[in-house]
């Protein structure tokens, strides 16, 4: 009928072999479902709360990668430029050393360096 062997031993062997493969397939399905759940949860976390902007940034020159200007982290003026995150202390030091402060977000005022 289905081209199965007629004897009991071979039928049991086939059943064991197929059960083994069904178990492997079930394990693979569980692993794939877990991966999909984790990926969906990660997407939902990213969509739910974008990370806050860093507190202090410096704009860097496109070619030489040298610092050009200090910005407060949420400043929109550096949105299209190359930038680097810096600490509050480093931003203060760079401004004290003469690096230009952004005229829009005024990091020098924010850091209390203006008189």
Steps between C-alpha positions, in 0.01 A plus 500: 500500500766758602806294411580436864690191605275216611695390808459642848871569569544727201169676569615574858833625366324735256273627777798567729687677220201721415434577869863609533463736205170636629671577831782682317250696293303594814821623665589705191149652498530595868840661440371696198194615696724615786721696258195666345365592846833652602531693171143632535562604861822676399316688222225600743755623756680708236173647371360568846780712640772648284819552696552848641762713326840514663557798728800647320626471144776642287474549129805363323650596165401265219853436376742566783272374779607794719252662743328809359217596734343400834125432518243413763382146423152593373622774263356462153790681334725196510238262362657490152862508605754255628502504876644340808356459848706658778469528876397820676857546624644455153250750355602753768868440431459536124308826540757630750774413249330719240287259297201684354162465675188450289318833469161331507512260797759706694685223687728758664198655675365156588834408658520829691807628316346836404528789739 
